Amino acid sequence: ALAMVLVWMPGGSQLWAVLHGTATDRIIFAEDDTGLSVIKSNGDGFSTGGTVFVNGVGQSVIPFGGVHSALGALPAFIHPDPKDAAIIGLGSGDTAFAVAGRPTMERLTSIEIIRPQLATLRELGFRGLDGGVRSLLNDPRVEHLVGDGRTFLMRSGRRFDIIEADALRPTSAYAGNLFSDAYFRLVREHLNPNGLAAAWEPSTSRVRATFLRVFPYVIAFPRVLLGSNEPIVIDREAITSRVADPRVREYYRRAGIDIDQLMQVYLAAEPVRYGPAFDRSTLTDFNTDLFPKD
């Protein structure tokens, strides 16, 4: 029986293609002891983009331009002068790419726990099929690390102008580690003065409640939360000027992103603001490491 299994077991490409409901020429995959990464084509090839699967679960899409881009661009252009950022979770690379669009950014550290994520993106980049992915992988300011993001923050001893986790579904295994009060406290402690923490807010009030319990100053955009130890100033005139920089527009154009339109979607209306005067004692349903409901 074992001999038959060894003879008939399909190769990795065929196996993962079948399990992802497609053909072998429509996936890029890589796997090792840290996990499995698959990019599944949206069509006959990758010219129209694809879906990024991590350990079998769809997490993000290529090309860029959705909420992942907003997670990166909003703090990058709201912060008065960001130079150093940390992104926990590489995923499709969308959030890291968007943060790096601010010309003042000197250093960006991307920490991904699934090593093959970078391998599949590199393969996609080698094929020359997505400008945003190629731009991110060729950016000398970006350092790609493999490991646990929380461990990196604890051990590096560094502080950052921007720290955020690439959007991760709350239903994914161990996602609670990036939605808990302990994680948000760790982020708060590693922010530079006027630094910004960014987090995706999925369809649950517990994530906002947890975020609010930790950060004294919070601004809530649709599905995007920004937190800080100091008041967050949104200078729309300054943001408009930063976005109008020809270098900025050219940068995002490589990924097919209209940065003016993306920012306008989030800045058109006044976001919800919370300060130290907000009564945090009313927030009783939230996420902890021991009980990560999300």
Backbone torsions as a table, in degrees:
resi	resn	phi	psi	omega
1	ALA	NA	-41.7	179.1
2	LEU	-64.1	-40.4	179.1
3	ALA	-62.0	-40.5	179.0
4	MET	-64.7	-40.3	178.2
5	VAL	-60.9	-45.6	-178.9
6	LEU	-63.6	-35.7	-179.0
7	VAL	-73.3	-41.7	-172.0
8	TRP	-95.1	-7.8	-179.7
9	MET	-63.3	124.2	179.9
10	PRO	-70.0	158.3	175.4
11	GLY	-68.6	168.4	-175.8
12	GLY	-57.1	-43.8	-178.0
13	SER	-61.0	-46.0	-179.8
14	GLN	-68.2	-41.7	-178.8
15	LEU	-60.1	-51.4	-175.6
16	TRP	-72.7	-28.5	175.8
17	ALA	-64.5	-46.2	179.6
18	VAL	-63.0	-45.7	-177.9
19	LEU	-68.8	-20.2	175.8
20	HIS	-100.5	9.8	173.1
21	GLY	68.8	38.0	-178.9
22	THR	-149.4	-168.9	-178.9
23	ALA	-103.2	162.3	-175.7
24	THR	-62.8	-30.0	-179.1
25	ASP	-82.6	3.7	179.7
26	ARG	-114.3	15.0	175.2
27	ILE	-132.8	151.4	165.3
28	ILE	-119.2	126.9	-176.9
29	PHE	-137.7	156.5	172.5
30	ALA	-153.4	146.5	-179.9
31	GLU	-150.2	150.4	172.3
32	ASP	-155.1	-162.0	-176.1
33	ASP	-70.2	-10.5	178.7
34	THR	-91.5	-16.8	178.0
35	GLY	148.5	-171.3	-176.0
36	LEU	-121.0	133.7	174.5
37	SER	-122.3	131.1	178.2
38	VAL	-133.5	132.6	168.6
39	ILE	-109.6	118.1	-176.4
40	LYS	-103.9	125.9	-178.7
41	SER	-62.4	143.1	176.1
42	ASN	-80.4	-12.9	-177.9
43	GLY	-146.6	-142.5	179.9
44	ASP	-73.0	-25.2	178.3
45	GLY	-142.1	-166.3	-177.2
46	PHE	-99.8	6.5	-178.0
47	SER	-65.4	-25.0	178.8
48	THR	-99.4	7.5	177.4
49	GLY	99.9	-169.5	-178.4
50	GLY	-168.9	177.5	178.1
51	THR	-107.6	135.9	179.6
52	VAL	-94.5	119.8	177.6
53	PHE	-106.9	134.7	175.8
54	VAL	-118.7	115.6	-177.5
55	ASN	51.7	41.0	174.0
56	GLY	88.5	-4.9	-177.5
57	VAL	-111.0	126.7	177.1
58	GLY	-66.5	125.7	-175.6
59	GLN	-118.6	-30.6	-176.1
60	SER	-160.9	174.2	-176.0
61	VAL	-131.4	158.9	172.6
62	ILE	-126.7	133.6	11.7
63	PRO	-77.4	171.1	-177.5
64	PHE	-76.2	172.0	173.0
65	GLY	133.7	-1.5	-178.9
66	GLY	-98.6	-145.7	-176.8
67	VAL	-65.1	-28.3	177.1
68	HIS	-62.8	-40.4	177.7
69	SER	-65.4	-41.0	179.2
70	ALA	-63.9	-38.1	177.8
71	LEU	-57.3	-35.8	179.6
72	GLY	-84.8	-43.0	-173.3
73	ALA	-71.9	-39.4	-176.3
74	LEU	-58.5	-56.0	178.7
75	PRO	-65.0	-31.8	-178.3
76	ALA	-64.3	-37.2	-176.8
77	PHE	-97.4	-16.2	174.4
78	ILE	-80.2	-38.4	178.9
79	HIS	-61.5	136.8	-176.2
80	PRO	-65.9	-32.6	-176.6
81	ASP	-160.1	68.1	-177.2
82	PRO	-75.2	136.4	-180.0
83	LYS	-124.6	-27.0	-173.6
84	ASP	-137.6	125.2	-177.3
85	ALA	-133.3	152.0	175.2
86	ALA	-125.2	129.5	178.7
87	ILE	-117.3	118.8	178.9
88	ILE	-93.2	109.9	-177.6
89	GLY	103.1	113.8	179.2
90	LEU	-81.8	-46.4	-179.4
91	GLY	54.7	-128.2	178.0
92	SER	-78.1	-12.3	-176.1
93	GLY	92.4	-1.2	-173.9
94	ASP	-61.0	-51.3	-177.0
95	THR	-64.7	-44.2	179.1
96	ALA	-62.2	-42.6	177.8
97	PHE	-59.1	-45.5	-175.9
98	ALA	-66.2	-39.4	178.3
99	VAL	-62.5	-39.5	-175.8
100	ALA	-73.3	-1.4	-179.3
101	GLY	-73.7	-13.6	177.3
102	ARG	-82.2	121.4	-175.6
103	PRO	-60.9	-22.6	179.9
104	THR	-71.8	-16.5	-176.0
105	MET	-66.8	122.4	-178.3
106	GLU	-100.4	-27.3	-174.7
107	ARG	-151.3	133.0	177.6
108	LEU	-134.2	126.0	-179.6
109	THR	-109.7	120.2	178.1
110	SER	-106.3	125.0	-178.3
111	ILE	-116.5	116.8	-177.7
112	GLU	-123.0	129.8	-175.8
113	ILE	-82.2	-21.7	178.3
114	ILE	-100.2	101.5	-174.1
115	ARG	-54.8	-41.5	-177.3
116	PRO	-63.9	-12.7	176.9
117	GLN	-55.4	-45.2	-179.0
118	LEU	-68.0	-36.4	-178.9
119	ALA	-64.0	-42.4	-179.3
120	THR	-69.5	-38.0	177.6
121	LEU	-65.7	-38.0	178.3
122	ARG	-64.6	-39.5	177.8
123	GLU	-63.3	-42.4	177.6
124	LEU	-62.7	-40.5	178.0
125	GLY	-65.8	-39.5	178.6
126	PHE	-60.7	-34.8	179.5
127	ARG	-76.1	-5.5	176.3
128	GLY	65.2	37.0	-170.7
129	LEU	-104.1	-8.8	178.8
130	ASP	-147.2	122.1	-177.2
131	GLY	-67.4	-34.9	179.6
132	GLY	-66.1	-44.2	178.6
133	VAL	-63.1	-46.0	179.8
134	ARG	-60.9	-42.4	-179.5
135	SER	-61.7	-43.6	179.9
136	LEU	-63.8	-46.0	-176.0
137	LEU	-69.2	-25.2	-179.0
138	ASN	-97.2	2.4	-177.3
139	ASP	-78.7	115.7	-177.6
140	PRO	-68.1	-14.4	179.3
141	ARG	-77.7	-17.0	-171.9
142	VAL	-95.8	127.0	175.0
143	GLU	-109.4	125.7	-179.8
144	HIS	-101.5	121.0	178.6
145	LEU	-118.1	150.4	175.7
146	VAL	-109.5	125.4	179.3
147	GLY	159.3	-173.6	-179.9
148	ASP	-86.9	128.4	-175.4
149	GLY	-63.2	-41.0	179.7
150	ARG	-65.1	-41.2	178.1
151	THR	-62.4	-40.5	178.2
152	PHE	-58.9	-47.2	-179.5
153	LEU	-61.8	-40.9	-177.9
154	MET	-67.0	-37.7	-171.4
155	ARG	-95.6	-22.4	-173.5
156	SER	-72.1	-31.2	-177.1
157	GLY	73.7	6.7	-177.7
158	ARG	-92.7	157.0	172.5
159	ARG	-119.9	154.1	-172.1
160	PHE	-133.6	157.3	174.1
161	ASP	-79.3	-31.0	179.2
162	ILE	-138.8	131.5	173.2
163	ILE	-132.3	130.5	176.0
164	GLU	-154.1	157.7	175.4
165	ALA	-104.1	130.0	174.8
166	ASP	-58.6	139.8	-172.9
167	ALA	-52.8	124.5	179.8
168	LEU	-127.0	132.5	-178.8
169	ARG	-60.1	132.7	179.4
170	PRO	-62.7	-19.7	-179.4
171	THR	-84.6	-5.1	179.6
172	SER	-76.5	148.9	-179.8
173	ALA	-57.0	132.5	176.7
174	TYR	66.5	11.5	176.4
175	ALA	-62.7	-24.0	179.2
176	GLY	-58.4	-23.4	178.8
177	ASN	-65.9	-17.8	179.8
178	LEU	-112.7	10.2	176.6
179	PHE	-127.2	9.1	-175.0
180	SER	-93.5	162.6	178.0
181	ASP	-65.6	-32.5	179.3
182	ALA	-65.2	-40.1	177.7
183	TYR	-65.1	-46.6	-178.9
184	PHE	-63.9	-35.0	176.0
185	ARG	-64.7	-40.9	178.3
186	LEU	-60.4	-43.2	177.6
187	VAL	-62.8	-46.5	-179.0
188	ARG	-57.1	-38.9	-177.3
189	GLU	-73.4	-13.9	-177.5
190	HIS	-112.7	22.2	175.5
191	LEU	-94.6	140.7	169.7
192	ASN	-70.5	165.9	173.2
193	PRO	-53.9	135.0	-176.0
194	ASN	65.8	13.6	178.0
195	GLY	-68.8	155.8	-177.5
196	LEU	-120.3	134.3	170.3
197	ALA	-102.5	138.1	179.4
198	ALA	-124.9	141.3	179.1
199	ALA	-147.2	144.7	173.3
200	TRP	-75.8	138.2	176.6
201	GLU	-109.2	99.8	177.7
202	PRO	-72.3	-176.4	-173.2
203	SER	-78.2	60.6	175.1
204	THR	-151.9	135.3	-178.5
205	SER	-72.3	-16.1	-176.8
206	ARG	-66.2	-34.8	-179.7
207	VAL	-65.0	-44.9	177.3
208	ARG	-62.9	-42.3	179.9
209	ALA	-61.4	-41.7	179.4
210	THR	-64.9	-43.8	179.1
211	PHE	-61.6	-43.9	-178.7
212	LEU	-66.3	-33.2	179.8
213	ARG	-65.0	-24.0	-172.9
214	VAL	-99.1	-44.7	-173.5
215	PHE	-97.8	129.8	-179.6
216	PRO	-69.9	-26.5	179.8
217	TYR	-124.4	124.2	-176.8
218	VAL	-136.7	138.2	170.7
219	ILE	-121.2	128.6	-177.0
220	ALA	-110.9	111.9	170.5
221	PHE	-94.3	170.8	174.7
222	PRO	-57.5	109.8	175.6
223	ARG	68.5	9.2	178.1
224	VAL	-132.3	127.2	178.9
225	LEU	-112.6	135.7	173.6
226	LEU	-119.9	132.2	179.8
227	GLY	-129.8	154.9	-178.8
228	SER	-156.9	164.3	173.9
229	ASN	-84.6	-14.2	179.9
230	GLU	-123.9	163.7	177.5
231	PRO	-56.2	139.4	-179.5
232	ILE	-97.0	118.6	-179.1
233	VAL	-97.4	125.4	174.8
234	ILE	-107.0	98.7	179.7
235	ASP	-96.4	94.5	-174.4
236	ARG	-61.8	-35.3	178.9
237	GLU	-65.0	-43.5	179.4
238	ALA	-66.8	-40.5	179.5
239	ILE	-62.9	-44.0	178.7
240	THR	-59.9	-40.3	178.8
241	SER	-66.3	-40.1	179.6
242	ARG	-65.1	-42.4	-178.6
243	VAL	-69.1	-29.3	-178.0
244	ALA	-74.6	-9.9	178.7
245	ASP	-56.9	125.4	-179.3
246	PRO	-55.1	-33.0	178.5
247	ARG	-64.3	-37.9	-179.7
248	VAL	-67.0	-47.5	-178.3
249	ARG	-64.3	-38.1	178.0
250	GLU	-67.0	-39.2	179.8
251	TYR	-58.9	-51.7	-177.1
252	TYR	-73.4	-25.8	178.4
253	ARG	-61.8	-30.4	179.1
254	ARG	-59.4	-29.8	179.7
255	ALA	-99.0	6.0	-179.6
256	GLY	75.0	24.1	-177.8
257	ILE	-101.9	127.6	170.3
258	ASP	-86.9	96.6	-172.6
259	ILE	-65.5	-32.7	177.1
260	ASP	-61.6	-46.9	-178.6
261	GLN	-66.6	-41.1	-179.5
262	LEU	-61.1	-46.3	-179.0
263	MET	-68.4	-37.0	-178.3
264	GLN	-63.0	-35.7	179.1
265	VAL	-56.7	-37.4	-175.5
266	TYR	-94.4	-24.3	-175.9
267	LEU	-100.2	-5.7	-177.8
268	ALA	-63.0	-39.7	-179.6
269	ALA	-106.9	156.3	179.5
270	GLU	-73.5	123.7	179.2
271	PRO	-72.6	166.3	177.6
272	VAL	-80.4	131.9	-177.9
273	ARG	-113.4	143.0	174.9
274	TYR	-131.1	136.9	178.2
275	GLY	-124.8	-174.0	-179.3
276	PRO	-60.4	-23.8	-178.1
277	ALA	-74.4	-15.6	179.5
278	PHE	-65.5	132.8	-175.7
279	ASP	-75.9	99.0	180.0
280	ARG	-72.6	-15.5	-178.6
281	SER	-66.2	-16.8	179.3
282	THR	-79.1	-10.8	-177.0
283	LEU	-90.7	93.0	-174.6
284	THR	-106.3	-13.9	-179.6
285	ASP	-112.0	100.8	-174.5
286	PHE	-147.3	175.3	-175.1
287	ASN	-99.2	134.7	172.0
288	THR	-124.0	167.4	176.4
289	ASP	-61.4	-38.6	-176.8
290	LEU	-74.6	-34.7	178.7
291	PHE	-127.6	75.9	-180.0
292	PRO	-81.9	85.9	-177.8
293	LYS	-64.4	-26.9	174.3
294	ASP	-112.4	NA	NA
